Amino acid sequence: MIEILAASPLLTILLVLALGSLLGAVPFGPLRFGAAGALFVGLAVGALDPRLGEGLGLLQSLGLALFVYTVGLAAGNSFFRDLRRQLPIMAVSVVILVAAAAIAIVLSGGFGIAPSIASGIFTGSLTSTPALAAATEAANGSQEPAVGYALSYPVGVAISIIVVALTVGRTWRARRDPEAAARQGLIDISVEVHRPGPLGQVPGFSDGSVRFSYLARDGHTRVVTADEELREGDVVVVVGPQPDVRRAREFLGERVGQHLAHDRSVVDFRRFLLSNPKVAGRTIGELDIPGRFGGIVTRVRRGDLDLLASDDFVLELGDRVRVIVPREEMAAVSALFGDSERKVSEIDALSLGVGLVIGLLLGLVQVPLPGGSTFALGAAAGPLVVGMVLGRIERTGPLVWGLPQSANLTIRQLGLLLFLAATGLASGQAFAGQAFSSVGLKIVLVAVVVVGAASVLFVVLAKMIGVSSARAAGGLAGFVGQPAVLAYANSRTVDERVDGGYAAIFALGIIVKIVLAPLVVLS
């Protein structure tokens, strides 16, 4: 069997993926390893024969680049929007990384572990391959950092997943974090107006926290206009999160039992699937739905999130846009959005390829450091940074950078599994060589303390500075630098702040680890 696997790397990878998925689905109490199962199975299979882990560098880089690029595309918009809010947690991560390096140096010295191996413990427990490369260069090409890395890597994954499992489901006061869109819950009600006046005076209208759709007046129903003057006795439909809708209703009048949206004879509503690339990347305001069709967009469903529309809301391929419009305009609105399941499933290979090329080129740029050494972002941070920027830009001329969410998640999962399986196979021999020795035990103990102390301290400080548990969990995944941890956090909650936290910390964490790793070698 070993000979068959050694002769067929593709068969080996697929076997690891299958068995890893099986292991990832097995519950260990409240914990499931999910995609990380591919890493652990890869370690076990790679330990059987050194040939099974050879020549997988390209596959590792490809999987990692696909994963981080799609994460960047998805999180870029929210990251730049919330950048000022994220600065404190970014500062916290730098301080804790310095502390983690100090812990690795002190404990390794106490156990009699060489500084070069200690650098591998630091980079492995915080799962940073680029930092391992910097440590190896500082150790004059010695393989000792790789030994510490191989033994510490699975420890870093397991401990951080456990800390995330204990964090992501909790609720605490998060003064720096707005409520997740996934938790707001949109409702729509019909309200009879007892306080006439311009629509702009209604609480929540000007800041976009509520939307108005239908208006019934003198027996006729139509779509509300933005400059509407409400009259006493009008009935309007208010859409938004429940607290904001309640405030608008208390200001206007009283709720009526007969909901205007139930009468679809004159004005109708429908969710249109955005599959037209000419519309993707544009704001709802740019489409001028009121002026062109006499309608209004009230909600956008993106993945599992139901989001309130606003004029500056940027649409993405795969969005399901709810439009209130006169019935005779339905066909024209459908043509505008495309409304094609087949077309939205097609990936724009040009924009995907160009984005990845830019990201990989950025990752190759060598930045000089004091002392004559250099660092590069590599295939991990380069595509992530570019993905975040392009996710914010949305489109450049005819190129739409974003992907439909279903395609984004599929590519992300595939890239993650390829990366973890290849990493496990490549590290299996080094892991097996030291795993059951006295030195191996000491390395594992140091790694447990390093990643355990750093992870717990990260979550505690994140809570203290007012960050939500979801953003703290995503930030911890970025701090550790492990895609499997992010995947686990996302499997436990539907919250866009998880990806936002990961994107805020990941690239910064890689840079700081690259700077610190050679210092550990020289300690």
N, C-alpha and C positions, 0 to 999 in steps of 0.2 A: 504493500500500500504506500509506504514511504517513497519508493521508487516512482510510483505513478504520480504522486503529488509533486515530487521534485522535477519530474519531466513536464508537468503541466501547471505552471504558476496560476493560470486562469482558474483551473479546477480548484486549486488550493484556496485562492481568494474567495471563490463562491462557496466552498465548503465552510470556511470560517464565517462568512456572512450568515449562512443558514444556521449553523450551530450557535453563533453569537446572538442571533435574533431569538432563538429558542431559550438560551440562558437569560437574555435580557427580559423575557416575559415571565420568568419564574419569580414569585414573590419571596423575599426574605424579610418576613415580618411586614412592616409598612413600606419596605424599600424594594423597588425594581430597578435593575441597572439599565434597562432599555438598550439604547445603542451602544453603551459601554460594554455590553456583553461581547461584542465583536473584538474589543481590545483584549479581554481576558482569555477568550478562546484562542485568539491569535498568539498570545504569549505561550499558551500550553502547546499549541501545534508547532510553533516556531522552535520550541525547546527540543522537539523530537529529532531535528536534523538541521544543521546549519544551512543547507542548500535551500530550505523552504523560505528563508528570510532574505535571500540575496536578490539584488536588482529591483527592489521595490521603491526606490527613492522617487521615481517619476510618478508612480501611482499615489504615494503619500502626498506629494506636492499638489497633484491634480485634485485629489479629494479635498485637501485642506483649502485650496484656492477656491474651488466651487462653493464650499461651505461658507467661508468667511465673506466672500463676495455677495452671496445672496442674503446673508445676515445684514451686511452693510446696506444693500439696497432697501431692505425692509425697515431698517432702523434709522436710516440717514435723516429723514424728515424730522422725526421726533427728537433725534439727538441734537441737531442744530437749533431746533425750536427751544429745547430745554437746556441748552448748554450752560447758561448761567446757573441754573438750578443744579447742574451736575458737578460744578467745580468743587464743592466741598468733598464729595465722595471720591473724586479724582485725587484730591490732595491726601485724603485718608489712605488711599491705596498706595501712594508713594511712601508714606511714612511706615506703613506696615510691611512693605517689601524690604525696606532697609532693616527693620526689626527682624524679619524672617532670615535675612542674610546673616545678621549678627547671631541669631540663635543657632543657625547651622554651623557657624565657625566655632562658637563656644562649646556646643555639645559634641561636635566631631573631635575637637581637641581633647575634651574630657575622656572620650572613648578611645583615643589613640588612632583616630581615622585621619588619613592623609588629607591635606587641604585640597588636593586635586579631586579626590573622591567626594569631599565635602561640597565642592562646587557642583558635582553631579547630583548630590542629594538636594541641593537648593534648586537647581534647574528641573530636576525630575519631580520633586514633590509639588512644584508649581508648573509642571508640564510644559516647559518652554524649550522646544528644539532649537530655535535660533540662539537662545542663551547657552545651550549646551555646546553649540558650535563655537561660541565666543570663549567658553571655558576650555574647550579642547585646544583652541589656538593658543590660549594663555599658558596651557600646560605643555607647550611644545609638541603637540600631536599625540600625547599620551592617551591611552584608552581608559585610564582610571576614571575620568569624569563620566564616561559612558556606562561603567559598571554601577556607579552610584545612581545615575539617571535611570537605568533599566529597573533597578530594585525599588526606587522611590516613585517612579511614574504611576504604577497601579495603586500605590498607597495614596498618592495625591488625588487620583480620580475617585477612589472609594470614600476617603474621608470627606472630600468636598461635596460629594453627592449626599452623604449622610447629613452634613450640616445644612445643605440646601433643603433636604427633605424636612428638617426640623424648622426651617425658616419660612419657606414659600407659602405655606398655608396659614400662617399667623396673621393677625390683624393688630396693628398698633397705630398710635397717632403719628401721622406723617405730615408735618406742617409744610415741608418743602415739596411735597408731591401732590399734584391734582388727582382727583379720583380717576381711576382707569375708565376709559370709554366703555370697556366691556361690562362694567358694573353699574353704569348709570341707568340703563333700562329706559327706553323711550316709550312714551305713551301718547295717544292723541284723543282729545275729547272735544265735544261741541259745547260752546258757551254762548249764552244769550247776553248781549251787551246792555248794561244798565248805566254805564258811564261813557257817554259819547266823547269823541275826540280823535286826534290823529293816532294812527297805529304806532308811531314812534314813541308815544308816551307810555306804552304798556311795558311793565318791568320785564326785562329779558330780551326784548325785541332788538334794541340797539346793539347790545353786545353779542347777539347771535345765540343766546342760550335757549330761545324758543323760536319756532317758525309758525307762520299762519298759512293755511292752505285754502279751504273752502270759505265762501261767504254767501249766506242766504239773506236776501232783502226783498221785501214786497213780493214774495212768492217765487222769486227767481234765484237760481244758484249759479255761481261763477267762481273763478279763482280770485283770491285776494291779490291786490296790487301793493307794491311796497309803500306808496304814498297815500294809502287808503285813509279816508276820513270815516271813522265808524259812527253809526247813528244808533240811537236807542232802539232796541228791538231787533237789531241785526243778530244773526247767529253766525259764529265763526268757529273754525276748527283750529285748536292750538296743539302744536306738536313739540315734544321735548322731554327732558328728564322729569320725573314726577315732581320733585320739589319746585322746579322752575315753572312747570305747567300750573301747579297749585297757586303760586304767587300771581301769575297772570290771570287766572280765573278769579281770584279774590279781588283783584283790581277791576276787572271788567264787569263782572256780574255773577251769574249762577250757571251751573252746568245743566244742560237739558238732556232728557232721556233719549230722544231720537237723534242718533248720530248722523250728521250730514254725509259722511263717507259711505253710508249704507245705500244711499240713492245714487246710482251710477248712470242714470239715464241721460244727463246732460254733461256733467263733469265726471271724469273717470280717473282712476289711478292704476299704475302698474309698475312693476320693477323691470327695468330694462338692463340687460347684460351689456356692459361696455366692452365691445370687441373691436371697435373702430380705432386704429392707432392714431388717426388724426385728432381724435378727441382726448385720448390719454395724455396726461401731463398738463392739461389745461385746467383752469379753475372753473367752478360752476358759474361764476359771474361772467367769464369770457364767453360762455355758450349762449348767454342772453335768452334763456328759455321763456321768460315773460314776454320779451319783445317779439320773438320769432313765432312762438306758439301759444301765447296767452296762458302759459302754465307756470308751475313752480316745482323745484326739486326740494323735497323735505327730508329725505333720509338717503344714506348710502350704506349698503351692507358690504363689508369687506371681510372675507373669511367668516369668522364667527362673531364679528363685531357689527352692531347696528349703530351707525354714527349719524348724528344730526348734521344736516347739510348747512353750509354757509357759502356766501359768495366767494370767499377766498379758499374754499376747500378744493384741493388738487385731486383730480380723478386719476385712477390707475386702471390698467387693463384687468378685467375680471371683476370689477366693482359691479354691484347690482344697485342701480340708481332708481329710487322711487320718485316718480314724476306724477304730479296732479295736473291734468290737462283736459281741455274740451275733447269730447269723444272723437270728433272729426279730425283731430290732430294726432291721433295715436300712431298712425302709419308713418307720418313724417318724423315723429320723435324716435320711433323704432329705427328708421333709416339713419338718423343722426348717430345713435349710439352703436349701431351695428346689430346688437341683440343676437349674436351667433355663437352657440356653444362650440361648434367646430372651429371657428376662426380664433376664438380666444384660447383654445388649447394649443395653437401653433406658437412656438417660441421664435422670437426674432433672433436668429443666430448671429446676425450682423452686430446688433447692439450688445448681445451677450459676449461675443468674441472680442469686440473692440474694448469693452469694459475690462475684461480679464487681461487682455494684452497690456493695457495701460497700468493696471494694478500690478502685474508681474514685473513690468519694466520699472515701476517705482520701487518695488521690492529689491531690485538689483542695485539700486543706487547706494554706493558706499559713502558713509559719512565718517570723516576722521574724528578720532577721540584723542584726548591727551595721552601721551606715552607712545604714540605711533600706531595704536590699534584702530580698527574701524568697526562699524556695525552697519547692518542693512536690515530693512524691515522684512525682507524675505517673502516667501509665498503665503505667509500667514497675514501679517499686518498690511502689506502693500495692497492686495486686493480688497481688504476690509476698508481701508481708508478711502480708496477710490470708489468702492461701492457706496459708502456713506455720502460722499460728495455727489455722485451721480444720482443717488436716491433723493437727495435734496434738490438737485437741478431738475429732475424728472424727464426733461427732453431737451435735445439740442437740434434745432431745425427739424428734419424728418425723423431723427433717431429718438425713439422712446426708450429710455434706459430701464424703466421699471419692468418687472415681469408680473403676469397674473399671479395672484397669491398661491393658487394651487400649483402652478409650475415652479414658483419660487420654493415652496416647501418640499416638492418632490426632488428638485435638484439639490437642495440643502441636505435632505436625508441621505440621498445617494452619495454625495461628497463626504458626508460625515462617516458613513459606514466604510467607504473605501479607505479613508484616512486611518480609522481606528484599526481595521483589519490588517492593513499593511504595516502600521506601527507595531502592533502586537507581534506579527511574524518576524519583523526585523529585530525586535528586542528580545525575542524568546531565548536565544542562546546565552546572552549576557545575564539575563534574569535567572536562568536555571543554573548557571555556573556559580553564582554566589548566594542564591536564595536560601540554602539550607546550611550555610557555614556560619561560624561565630561572627565573622565580619559582616556577613549578610544580615544577621539578626540585628547587629548594632546599627547598620545603615537603615534598616526598616524602622527601628525605634526612633532614631533621629528624625527620619522623614515624617513619622506620625506626629512628633512634637512640633516640627516646623509647620506642616500644613494644618494641623489641628489648631495650634495657637493662632496662626495667621487667619484662618477662616473664622474662628469664633470671634477674634478681635475685630475683624472686618465687619461682621454682622452687628456686633455690639455698638461699635462706633457709628455705623450707618444708621442704626436706630436712634442714637443720641443726637445726630445732626438733623434728624427729621426726615429720613428717607424711608419710603414704604418697604414692606417686606418683599414685594415683587421686584422692585428695583434693586434691593439689597441682594436678592438671590441671583438676579442676572448679573449684577456687578461682581458678585463672588465668582460666578462662572468666568467672567472676563479677567478677574484678578488671578485666578488659577490658570486661566488660559486654555481651558479644556472644553471643546465643543460638546462632548458627551454630557457635561454638567449643565450646559445651556439647554440641550435637548431634554434632559430630565426635568429641569425647571419648567420648561414649556409644556411638558406632558402633564404637569400637576396643576397648571392654571392657565386660563386664557386672559392674558394681560400684556398689553403692548409695552409696559414699563420693564418687563424682563429683558426683551431685546435691547431696549434703550440703555439699560444699565450695563449690559454686556458690551455694547458698542462704545460706551463712554470709557470703559476701563481697559479693554483688550489691547488696543494698539499702544496705549500709554504703558501698560504693564510689560509688554514685550520690550519696549525701549529701556525701561528701568532695569529689567532683569538682565538684558544684554550688558548694560553698564556695570551692574553689580557682580555678575558671574566671574569676570577676571579678578576682581578684588578679593573674592573668596579664595581663588587659587593662590593668590599672593599673600594670604593672611598668615 
